[in-house]
Amino acid sequence: MLDLRVADRLGGGARETSWRLEEFKKRLIEVQKQPFTVQDLKISGHDVMKVLRLRSGPKVGEILNALFEEVVEKKLENEKKPLVSRLKEFKTS
């Protein structure tokens, strides 16, 4: 899409880039950092099972979904250390 925009600019006689195009590129990079699904989290179900000493099951998915919600709501950073720290606060009962 970006290549098409550059080609359009060049074809129209403009410079290859503009401040708006550069700003758009920066925004795209930031958006790509945001997780779209639970699978985009920096921890996995294996991490949950290991840290909380759980067996595979629905509880693992529930915990991952809860962590994902916190990341989406920007209450928690999508990095392994903060996720594991938060994970340790979950009760396994």
N, CA, C and O atoms as a DFTB+ gen file, in Angstrom:
372 C
 N C O
     1  1       0.819      -1.172       0.000
     2  2       0.000       0.000       0.000
     3  2       0.875       1.252       0.000
     4  3       0.611       2.221      -0.712
     5  1       1.928       1.200       0.824
     6  2       2.836       2.340       0.863
     7  2       3.570       2.513      -0.461
     8  3       3.763       3.634      -0.931
     9  1       3.976       1.399      -1.057
    10  2       4.644       1.481      -2.360
    11  2       3.725       2.089      -3.411
    12  3       4.171       2.864      -4.258
    13  1       2.460       1.744      -3.358
    14  2       1.492       2.307      -4.295
    15  2       1.386       3.821      -4.101
    16  3       1.323       4.581      -5.067
    17  1       1.368       4.241      -2.844
    18  2       1.279       5.678      -2.562
    19  2       2.515       6.414      -3.075
    20  3       2.394       7.490      -3.662
    21  1       3.692       5.849      -2.863
    22  2       4.934       6.465      -3.367
    23  2       4.897       6.536      -4.886
    24  3       5.248       7.560      -5.472
    25  1       4.473       5.449      -5.524
    26  2       4.392       5.438      -6.995
    27  2       3.402       6.490      -7.495
    28  3       3.646       7.157      -8.500
    29  1       2.297       6.626      -6.790
    30  2       1.301       7.630      -7.156
    31  2       1.887       9.036      -7.045
    32  3       1.663       9.879      -7.914
    33  1       2.627       9.280      -5.985
    34  2       3.256      10.591      -5.802
    35  2       4.259      10.855      -6.917
    36  3       4.258      11.925      -7.525
    37  1       5.117       9.867      -7.181
    38  2       6.133      10.045      -8.229
    39  2       5.494      10.223      -9.599
    40  3       5.937      11.045     -10.401
    41  1       4.439       9.439      -9.859
    42  2       3.736       9.550     -11.142
    43  2       3.064      10.898     -11.331
    44  3       2.874      11.359     -12.457
    45  1       2.709      11.520     -10.226
    46  2       2.071      12.831     -10.286
    47  2       3.070      13.977     -10.284
    48  3       2.679      15.145     -10.295
    49  1       4.345      13.653     -10.271
    50  2       5.377      14.681     -10.321
    51  2       5.793      15.216      -8.960
    52  3       6.551      16.183      -8.884
    53  1       5.310      14.602      -7.878
    54  2       5.670      15.058      -6.531
    55  2       6.921      14.333      -6.044
    56  3       7.414      13.399      -6.678
    57  1       7.411      14.792      -4.907
    58  2       8.553      14.105      -4.294
    59  2       8.117      12.707      -3.836
    60  3       6.925      12.422      -3.722
    61  1       9.089      11.860      -3.580
    62  2       8.795      10.473      -3.193
    63  2       8.012      10.387      -1.888
    64  3       7.174       9.501      -1.722
    65  1       8.280      11.290      -0.978
    66  2       7.620      11.232       0.324
    67  2       7.186      12.629       0.765
    68  3       7.558      13.638       0.165
    69  1       6.404      12.653       1.810
    70  2       5.956      13.913       2.388
    71  2       5.889      13.733       3.895
    72  3       6.024      12.615       4.393
    73  1       5.685      14.803       4.613
    74  2       5.591      14.697       6.064
    75  2       4.380      13.855       6.456
    76  3       4.424      13.134       7.452
    77  1       3.298      13.941       5.678
    78  2       2.108      13.142       5.997
    79  2       2.375      11.649       5.801
    80  3       1.963      10.825       6.618
    81  1       3.056      11.314       4.729
    82  2       3.376       9.907       4.477
    83  2       4.306       9.375       5.565
    84  3       4.131       8.245       6.021
    85  1       5.279      10.157       5.984
    86  2       6.192       9.730       7.051
    87  2       5.448       9.564       8.370
    88  3       5.717       8.626       9.121
    89  1       4.523      10.460       8.653
    90  2       3.710      10.352       9.865
    91  2       2.846       9.092       9.809
    92  3       2.685       8.402      10.816
    93  1       2.299       8.796       8.647
    94  2       1.487       7.590       8.466
    95  2       2.324       6.334       8.715
    96  3       1.849       5.390       9.347
    97  1       3.557       6.316       8.227
    98  2       4.450       5.178       8.442
    99  2       4.707       4.973       9.934
   100  3       4.706       3.839      10.412
   101  1       4.928       6.070      10.674
   102  2       5.151       5.964      12.121
   103  2       3.925       5.389      12.822
   104  3       4.049       4.562      13.725
   105  1       2.759       5.823      12.407
   106  2       1.523       5.308      13.011
   107  2       1.352       3.818      12.734
   108  3       0.925       3.065      13.609
   109  1       1.683       3.397      11.524
   110  2       1.591       1.973      11.188
   111  2       2.497       1.135      12.077
   112  3       2.108       0.056      12.524
   113  1       3.685       1.619      12.331
   114  2       4.628       0.900      13.186
   115  2       4.052       0.771      14.593
   116  3       4.140      -0.297      15.200
   117  1       3.464       1.848      15.119
   118  2       2.877       1.806      16.459
   119  2       1.690       0.852      16.531
   120  3       1.544       0.113      17.504
   121  1       0.853       0.867      15.515
   122  2      -0.316      -0.015      15.493
   123  2       0.116      -1.473      15.459
   124  3      -0.535      -2.322      16.068
   125  1       1.192      -1.774      14.764
   126  2       1.654      -3.153      14.658
   127  2       2.166      -3.691      15.990
   128  3       2.256      -4.906      16.172
   129  1       2.497      -2.813      16.913
   130  2       2.965      -3.248      18.225
   131  2       1.812      -3.709      19.107
   132  3       2.033      -4.435      20.077
   133  1       0.606      -3.308      18.795
   134  2      -0.552      -3.655      19.601
   135  2      -1.030      -5.073      19.275
   136  3      -1.166      -5.430      18.105
   137  1      -1.281      -5.872      20.301
   138  2      -1.769      -7.227      20.049
   139  2      -3.222      -7.211      19.561
   140  3      -4.042      -6.434      20.049
   141  1      -3.522      -8.068      18.605
   142  2      -4.874      -8.175      18.075
   143  2      -5.588      -9.407      18.605
   144  3      -6.818      -9.460      18.624
   145  1      -4.817     -10.396      19.034
   146  2      -5.398     -11.616      19.584
   147  2      -4.552     -12.088      20.765
   148  3      -3.455     -11.579      20.997
   149  1      -5.067     -13.051      21.497
   150  2      -4.333     -13.621      22.622
   151  2      -2.990     -14.186      22.156
   152  3      -2.007     -14.141      22.895
   153  1      -2.950     -14.715      20.941
   154  2      -1.711     -15.288      20.417
   155  2      -0.607     -14.240      20.237
   156  3       0.564     -14.595      20.104
   157  1      -0.969     -12.961      20.233
   158  2       0.026     -11.900      20.091
   159  2       0.680     -11.526      21.419
   160  3       1.612     -10.722      21.444
   161  1       0.200     -12.103      22.520
   162  2       0.814     -11.820      23.811
   163  2       2.233     -12.371      23.848
   164  3       2.556     -13.341      23.162
   165  1       3.062     -11.744      24.651
   166  2       4.461     -12.158      24.764
   167  2       4.642     -13.348      25.702
   168  3       5.772     -13.740      25.994
   169  1       3.540     -13.923      26.175
   170  2       3.595     -15.177      26.922
   171  2       2.585     -16.139      26.306
   172  3       1.693     -15.734      25.561
   173  1       2.742     -17.397      26.627
   174  2       1.861     -18.424      26.055
   175  2       1.189     -19.227      27.168
   176  3       1.428     -19.012      28.356
   177  1       0.359     -20.135      26.746
   178  2      -0.282     -21.044      27.696
   179  2       0.734     -21.882      28.451
   180  3       0.526     -22.233      29.613
   181  1       1.829     -22.197      27.786
   182  2       2.891     -22.966      28.457
   183  2       3.483     -22.159      29.614
   184  3       3.786     -22.709      30.673
   185  1       3.645     -20.846      29.402
   186  2       4.140     -19.986      30.481
   187  2       3.158     -19.980      31.653
   188  3       3.563     -20.080      32.811
   189  1       1.877     -19.864      31.345
   190  2       0.846     -19.852      32.391
   191  2       0.912     -21.152      33.185
   192  3       0.909     -21.127      34.416
   193  1       0.972     -22.279      32.498
   194  2       1.004     -23.575      33.178
   195  2       2.253     -23.724      34.035
   196  3       2.195     -24.261      35.142
   197  1       3.378     -23.248      33.521
   198  2       4.634     -23.375      34.252
   199  2       4.633     -22.495      35.506
   200  3       4.955     -22.970      36.594
   201  1       4.277     -21.227      35.360
   202  2       4.319     -20.285      36.481
   203  2       3.299     -20.647      37.552
   204  3       3.609     -20.614      38.743
   205  1       2.090     -20.991      37.136
   206  2       1.023     -21.277      38.093
   207  2       0.875     -22.754      38.422
   208  3       0.015     -23.143      39.212
   209  1       1.718     -23.571      37.811
   210  2       1.690     -25.018      38.032
   211  2       0.302     -25.588      37.761
   212  3      -0.273     -26.301      38.584
   213  1      -0.209     -25.256      36.597
   214  2      -1.525     -25.735      36.157
   215  2      -1.359     -26.782      35.079
   216  3      -0.339     -26.841      34.392
   217  1      -2.373     -27.597      34.945
   218  2      -2.447     -28.516      33.810
   219  2      -3.192     -27.807      32.692
   220  3      -3.886     -26.816      32.918
   221  1      -3.041     -28.318      31.516
   222  2      -3.744     -27.765      30.365
   223  2      -5.247     -27.832      30.620
   224  3      -5.756     -28.830      31.131
   225  1      -5.945     -26.772      30.262
   226  2      -7.387     -26.758      30.467
   227  2      -7.956     -25.368      30.269
   228  3      -7.228     -24.434      29.932
   229  1      -9.249     -25.231      30.476
   230  2      -9.925     -23.950      30.234
   231  2      -9.405     -22.805      31.104
   232  3      -9.443     -21.646      30.688
   233  1      -8.923     -23.119      32.303
   234  2      -8.417     -22.080      33.203
   235  2      -7.254     -21.324      32.567
   236  3      -7.135     -20.111      32.736
   237  1      -6.406     -22.031      31.843
   238  2      -5.263     -21.406      31.180
   239  2      -5.764     -20.373      30.165
   240  3      -5.249     -19.256      30.105
   241  1      -6.751     -20.744      29.385
   242  2      -7.332     -19.830      28.407
   243  2      -7.989     -18.632      29.067
   244  3      -7.875     -17.510      28.574
   245  1      -8.679     -18.861      30.182
   246  2      -9.319     -17.765      30.911
   247  2      -8.275     -16.752      31.386
   248  3      -8.482     -15.543      31.285
   249  1      -7.172     -17.250      31.895
   250  2      -6.109     -16.374      32.391
   251  2      -5.489     -15.591      31.238
   252  3      -5.258     -14.388      31.357
   253  1      -5.218     -16.267      30.127
   254  2      -4.653     -15.577      28.961
   255  2      -5.603     -14.500      28.449
   256  3      -5.168     -13.409      28.081
   257  1      -6.892     -14.803      28.425
   258  2      -7.875     -13.809      27.985
   259  2      -7.900     -12.606      28.924
   260  3      -8.009     -11.467      28.471
   261  1      -7.800     -12.855      30.219
   262  2      -7.789     -11.764      31.195
   263  2      -6.551     -10.889      30.995
   264  3      -6.644      -9.662      31.039
   265  1      -5.407     -11.510      30.778
   266  2      -4.178     -10.751      30.522
   267  2      -4.298      -9.945      29.235
   268  3      -3.880      -8.788      29.174
   269  1      -4.868     -10.562      28.213
   270  2      -5.052      -9.881      26.927
   271  2      -5.915      -8.630      27.108
   272  3      -5.601      -7.572      26.563
   273  1      -6.987      -8.752      27.861
   274  2      -7.862      -7.601      28.107
   275  2      -7.103      -6.474      28.792
   276  3      -7.280      -5.304      28.453
   277  1      -6.266      -6.822      29.746
   278  2      -5.491      -5.798      30.448
   279  2      -4.504      -5.112      29.495
   280  3      -4.277      -3.906      29.592
   281  1      -3.931      -5.874      28.592
   282  2      -3.009      -5.288      27.616
   283  2      -3.763      -4.372      26.659
   284  3      -3.312      -3.262      26.376
   285  1      -4.899      -4.827      26.163
   286  2      -5.705      -4.031      25.236
   287  2      -6.150      -2.727      25.903
   288  3      -6.175      -1.676      25.261
   289  1      -6.496      -2.794      27.174
   290  2      -6.939      -1.619      27.908
   291  2      -5.774      -0.757      28.386
   292  3      -5.964       0.238      29.085
   293  1      -4.565      -1.160      27.996
   294  2      -3.330      -0.445      28.339
   295  2      -3.081      -0.373      29.846
   296  3      -2.437       0.553      30.339
   297  1      -3.600      -1.361      30.563
   298  2      -3.333      -1.473      31.996
   299  2      -2.052      -2.261      32.242
   300  3      -1.490      -2.237      33.337
   301  1      -1.605      -2.956      31.206
   302  2      -0.455      -3.843      31.319
   303  2       0.316      -3.817      30.010
   304  3      -0.276      -3.824      28.931
   305  1       1.628      -3.788      30.112
   306  2       2.479      -3.764      28.930
   307  2       2.615      -5.175      28.359
   308  3       2.720      -6.146      29.108
   309  1       2.614      -5.283      27.048
   310  2       2.752      -6.589      26.398
   311  2       4.231      -6.951      26.270
   312  3       4.783      -7.017      25.172
   313  1       4.842      -7.180      27.406
   314  2       6.225      -7.643      27.490
   315  2       6.261      -8.785      28.493
   316  3       5.461      -8.821      29.428
   317  1       7.184      -9.713      28.302
   318  2       7.198     -10.941      29.100
   319  2       7.283     -10.678      30.615
   320  3       6.504     -11.245      31.382
   321  1       8.214      -9.831      31.046
   322  2       8.392      -9.621      32.494
   323  2       7.126      -9.079      33.166
   324  3       6.693      -9.645      34.169
   325  1       6.515      -8.000      32.648
   326  2       5.290      -7.522      33.305
   327  2       4.153      -8.534      33.247
   328  3       3.363      -8.631      34.186
   329  1       4.063      -9.283      32.162
   330  2       3.005     -10.288      32.054
   331  2       3.199     -11.402      33.071
   332  3       2.240     -11.838      33.708
   333  1       4.430     -11.861      33.226
   334  2       4.708     -12.923      34.200
   335  2       4.468     -12.407      35.620
   336  3       3.926     -13.125      36.460
   337  1       4.868     -11.168      35.884
   338  2       4.618     -10.591      37.218
   339  2       3.125     -10.552      37.520
   340  3       2.695     -10.914      38.615
   341  1       2.352     -10.116      36.556
   342  2       0.890     -10.062      36.735
   343  2       0.317     -11.469      36.859
   344  3      -0.600     -11.708      37.644
   345  1       0.852     -12.375      36.094
   346  2       0.410     -13.768      36.108
   347  2       0.529     -14.365      37.510
   348  3      -0.332     -15.133      37.939
   349  1       1.581     -14.014      38.208
   350  2       1.813     -14.550      39.552
   351  2       0.746     -14.088      40.542
   352  3       0.595     -14.673      41.615
   353  1       0.009     -13.041      40.182
   354  2      -1.057     -12.534      41.057
   355  2      -2.375     -13.293      40.906
   356  3      -3.282     -13.140      41.724
   357  1      -2.478     -14.113      39.857
   358  2      -3.719     -14.863      39.630
   359  2      -3.817     -16.016      40.623
   360  3      -2.830     -16.685      40.927
   361  1      -5.018     -16.226      41.113
   362  2      -5.264     -17.372      42.000
   363  2      -5.662     -18.553      41.128
   364  3      -6.411     -18.399      40.164
   365  1      -5.169     -19.703      41.462
   366  2      -5.412     -20.901      40.654
   367  2      -6.542     -21.766      41.206
   368  3      -6.774     -22.863      40.699
   369  1      -7.225     -21.312      42.200
   370  2      -8.280     -22.157      42.785
   371  2      -9.520     -22.160      41.934
   372  3     -10.502     -22.817      42.278
